Amino acid sequence: MPDSFQKSVLDNGVRVITEHIPSVRSISVGAWIGAGSRDESDLESGMCHFIEHMVFKGTLKRRMHHIAQRMENVGGYLNAFTSKEYTCFYARSLDEHLPRALDTVIDLIHTPTFPEKEIEKEKDVIVEEMKMYEDTPDDRVFDHLDAALYPGSAMGRPVIGTEETVRSFTREGLMSFLNRHYVESNTIIAIAGNVSHKKAVKLVEKYYSQSNPILDAGEREGILDYSPSVFSEKRPVQQAHLILGTRAYDVHDPKRVALSVLNTILGGGMSSRLNQNIRERYGYCYNIYSFNNLHSDIGDFGVYMGTDAKKVDHSVKLIYREFDKLLKKSVTKMELDRAKSQAKGSIMLGLESMGSRMMRIGRQELYYQRYYSLDSILNMIEAVSMDDIMDVATEILDPSQYSLIKIIPETEGPAALEK
């Protein structure tokens, strides 16, 4: 383990991890909670995201406007996001403001007050956010894909929830969820930049001096079986949006690295096969790409494309044709080397940002409870062979395992659902 990365576990279970980059004058601080929309019951759908909003409405130490000004007053930045499996509250600032940044993010997750009036107002805010996503078909189509890939599971629900569930939230329910999941053993404090690990640990210990001992956040439910399906929705849009998607590998599967390289070859950038053949050769789209999502015990892979409604059926055939070409004829050494260089370059360029470094070490701790150095990651990519690519392609690029999700322009009458 390099000297730049250090990890300590406090007596109460909070994990503090730092990556020291002495050549910069900034720091990025993240408070990670190992709970996301996957950890919600049906009636709690959207609660993680709602809590992410509500912690900014006041804590035992600060009112809402004080929180908003806390980092901006020193030229910093404060924000948060919620995913399927975790929530992150983060701040960025000059290194001299580390105590302020740590105090701010820990205060948000440790002592929120959830004012009743703010709860009711925030319900309206989030419903408006839902409407924004409703008007963004290239986001909405991915929600439909999740529902198809993870039926009957919280993984298949939108992170934001539904208007019905959000309207039903109470302060009591929010506090109950917080007390179950925002526990010390489920908390990681990750810091990247010009930071002293020893100083960071002392500061975190200070802020958690009155916290409770280790608690267990509980275990997640498993994922149900999947059967491919077709889903189509008509909406008042100008362009059709389609996804072909299937189940794939989780974050622990050794084949995930080869799939990442395959993803680059197939649909990662302007030189990818899908882009060159469907956009450049046929002119069918402006945007087409493949994607690979990794979760703790499952993953998914697919292709997104926006095109004219009249070209949807032929576009699907063209995508499957690219699958077939790759399966029948191995990638060339030049193509493989280019994809590996592209993947490595993307990682290395991302590490110029302290925010990206903080996100990397935070996710590594969440999923692996260990640190993977940059060299070890680059070596794993470099070790991918043409045989590895073909083995993964044979498992993943089977058209019979893909669900087809479409949002198409409505030609007449009100928007309607088709299954």
N, C-alpha and C positions, 0 to 999 in steps of 0.2 A: 504494500500500500504506500503510495507516494506521500512525501511530507506535506504536500499541498492539501491533502484531504485528511480530515480527522473526524472521529465520531465519539460521542460520549452519551451514556444513558443515565439520566438522573434517577435518584432513588424512587421517585414516583412513577417512572416509566417513560417520561418524555425523552425522545431522542433528539440530540443536537448534532447536526452535521455541518461541517464548513469546508469550503474549498478556498484556500488562500491564493489570491492572485496579486502579488505585491506591485505589479506594474501599472495598476489602475488606481484611481482615487474614488471609486464608487463601490457600493455594495447593493446586493439584492437579497432581501429577506423574505422567506416564505413560511407561513404557518400552515402545515398540511394536516388535514383530517382524513383518515382512512374511511370515509363514508361518502357515498354519493347516491344518486337516484336508485341504484340497485338495492339499496338497503331500506327502501321505503315499502310499507304495506300498500295495498290498493288504495286505501283511504288517505294515505299519506303522500300520494303521488305529487311530486313537485315541492315537497317540504324542504329538502336539502337546499334547493335553489332559493326558496322563500327565506330560509334562515340566512343564507349568504347575503341577501338583500337587507334583512332586518338588523343584522349586527351593526350596520352602519347608522342605525337610527338612534343609538344611544347605549352607553355602558354605565356601570356604576361610577366610573371616573369622569366620563365626558358626555356632553350633549352632542346631538347630531352635527351642528355646525362646527363644533370644536374638532370632531373626527374629520370632517371634510377639509378643515384647514391645517390639520396636524402635520402632514407631510408637505403640502403645497407651500406652507410658510417658509420652508427651508429649501425650496426648489426641488422637492421630491415628488413622489407619485405613489398612490395607494389604490389598490383594486382587488378583485377576487373573481373566481370562476368556479363553476360546479360541473362535474362530469358524472359518468355512470358509476365510478368507483371511488372517487375522492373529491374533496373540496380544498381549494387553496386560497389563502388570503396573503397578499404580497405587497411589499413596499420597496421602492428604489430611491436611493439618495446618495449623497456624498458619504464617504466612509466615516467622517467625523460625526455623522448623525446616526450611527448604529444604535446607541441607546434609545433614541426616539423611535426609530423604525421598529425595533424589537418590542418596545413598550406598546406601540400602537397596534401591531398585528396580534400580539398576545392578549391585549385588552379586548380586542374584538371577539376572540373565540372563548375567552375565559369569563368575562363578566357582562355579556349583553343583557339589556333589561326588557326588550320587546314591548315598548309602550303600546297600550291598547289602541290609541288613536292612530298611531303610525301603522299598525297592523292593517287596519281597515283601509287606509290610504294606499298602502303598498299592494293590496289586492287589486286595486284599480290599475296601478302601474304595471303589474305583471300581466294582467289581462290585456293591456295595450301591447305589451311585449309579445304576447301570444299572437295578437292580430298582425304584428309586424312579420312574424314568422309565417303566418298564413299567407301573407302577401309576397313571400319569398319562396317560390316553388323549388329552387335548387337546394333549399334547406329542408322544406317539407317532405320532399321525396325521400330523404334519408331517414326521416321518422317512420315513414311507411316501410322502408327496408328493415329497420330494427324490429318493427312489429312482425314482419314476415320471418325474420331469422331467429327471433327469440319469442315465439308465441307463448302466452300464458306466464311470462316472466317479467319481473320489473325491468330487466334489461331491454325489453321490447317497448317500454313506455318512453315518451319524451321526457327529458330531464326537467323541463319546465312544468310538467303536470298538465292538468286540464282546468278549465274555468270552474267546473263543479267542485273539484277537490280543493283548489286554491281558495275559493269562496268559503269553504267549510272550516278553514284553519282557525284555531283558537290559540290564545297565549299559552294555555295549559298544554295543548298538544305540542306546540313548538318547544316549550321547556322540557317536556317529556322526551322528545326526540334528541334534543341537545344533551340532556343528562345521560342518555343511553349511548350516544355515539361520540360526543366531543369530550372523551375521557383521555386521561394522560397517556395511557398505553396505546392510544390510537392517534397520538399527536407527534408530528415531526417538525422541528424547527430547522430549516435549511437556509444557509447563508453562503453566498459566493461573492468574492471581491477582495478588497484589501481589508481583511478581517483577521483578528487574533482569535484563535479557537478558545484559548483559556479565558479571554475577556468575554466572549460570547456565552460560554457556559455559565460564568458567574452572573451575567445579566439575566439569563433565563432562569437560573436558580432563584434569583431575587424576585422575579415576577411570579414565580410559582411557589413562593415560600409558604403560602397559606392554602395550597391546593391539597386535595385528598390523596390517599394512597392509590396504588394501581387498581384499575377496574378493567373489566373485560367488556369489550364492545359487542361481543356475540359473533356467531358465525353466519355466513350468508347461505341462502338456499342455492341448490344446484340448478343447472340449466336443463330445461326439458328438451326432448328430441325435436328434430327439425325435419320438415318435409317441404320441398320446393313448391312455390306457389306463384300465381300471377295476380297482380293487383293493378287496377287502372282507375284513375280519378280524373274527372273532367273539371276544369277550372277556367275562369276568364283570363287566360294568359295568351301570349302571342307565340310562344315557343313550347314545344314538347320537351319534357325532361324525363330521362329514363335511366334506370340503374339495373344492371345485372349483378347479383350478389350471392355469396354462399358463405357457409361456415369455414373457418380456417384455424390457424394455430394460436395458442395462447402465448403469454410472455415468457413462459418457461421452456417452450418447445425448442430444441436445438435447430429445427428446420425453419424457425422464424427468420434467421439471417438470410438463408437462401431465398425465401419468399420475398424478403425486402429487396434483394437484387433483382429477382424476377419481376417484381412490381415496377422497378425502374426501367427494365428492358421493355416491358409491355406498355406502360402508360405513364412513365415518369419524366415528363419534359417534352420539348419540341422534337427531339430526335427519336422519341419512342416509336414503337411499331404502330400503335393505335393512332398517334398523332400524324405520323407520316402517311399512313395508308387511308385513314378515314377523313381526316381534315385536309391534308395536302393533296392527296390523289383524287378524292371524290368531292371535296369541298362541301361535305355534309354538315359541318359544324364549326363553331368558333372555339368551343371548349369540350375537350374529352380527356379523361385521365382515369387511371386505375388507382385503387387505394387499398390499404392494409391496416386494419385496426386490431390492436393487441389488448386483451384484458387478462385478468388474473387466471381464469380457467377456461377461456374460450377466445375466439377471435373471428374476424370476418374479412373477406376480400371481395372486391368487385370493381366494376367499371361504371363511371358516370358519363353521361353525354347529354348535351342540349342540341336539339335539331328541329327541323320542320316536321310537323305532324305527319305529313305524307311520306316522310322518309324513315319513320320509326321502325317499321317492320324490316326494311332492307338494312338499316343500321344494325339491328340486332343480329342479322345474318352475317354482316361484315365483321362484327366483333367476334362472333363464334368462329368465323373463318380464320381470324388472327390466332385464336386459341388453337385451332386445328393445325395451322402452319407451324406453330411453336412445338406442338406435340409430335408432329411427323418429322420435323427436321430440327436438329439441335441448334442452339444459338452458336454463332461463330466465336472464336477466341477474341477477335477484335471487339465484338459486341459485348461480350462478357467483361472484358477489361475496361471498356468505356463505362459500362454500368457501375462497376465497382469503383472506378475513379469518381464518378458522379455522386455516388452514395457517400463516399469518404469525404469528398469536398464539401458536400452539404452539411455534414456533421461538423467539420472543422470550421467552416465559415460561421456556423451558428454559435460556436463557442467564443466568438469575439464579443458576444453580448453577455453581461453578467446575469441578466434575467434568464437567458437560455441555460447558462451553467447551473443556476439555482434550480431551474425546472428539472434538469437532467439528474442532479444528485438527489433531489426530492423524490422523483419517480423511482429511481434505482432503490432507494431505501424502502419505499412503499412496496414494491414488487419483489425485490430480491434480498432485502436486508443486508446488502453488501454494496461495495463500490466497484464499478468496472472502469478502469482507467481508459483514457482515450486510445492509448496504444493497443490495449486488449480488444477494444471494439473494432479498431481498424484492422487488426490481425484477423478477427473473426470474419470480417467482410472479405479480406484478401484470400482467406482460405476456401471460399466458396468455389466449387469446381463446376464444370459443365454438366457432369453427372449429377451433382447436387441440384442444379437448376432443373434438369429433366425429371428427376425423382419428384420434386415438389410440383412441377407442372403436371405430371401424370396424376397426382393426388388432387390438385386444386382446380385444374382447368377442365373438369368434366362437365359439359353443358347440362347433363341431366340433374346436376345438383344445384343449379342456379335458379333463384327466384327472379322474376321480371317485374319491376315496379315502374309504372308510367304515370306521369301527370301530363294530360293532353289538353289542348285548347277546346273549349266547348263551342260547338258550332251553332247551337240553338237551344233555347230554353234555359232554365236554371242549372247551376252546377249539380252534378249527380255523381254518385259512386257506382262503380262497376266492379264486381268480383268474379 
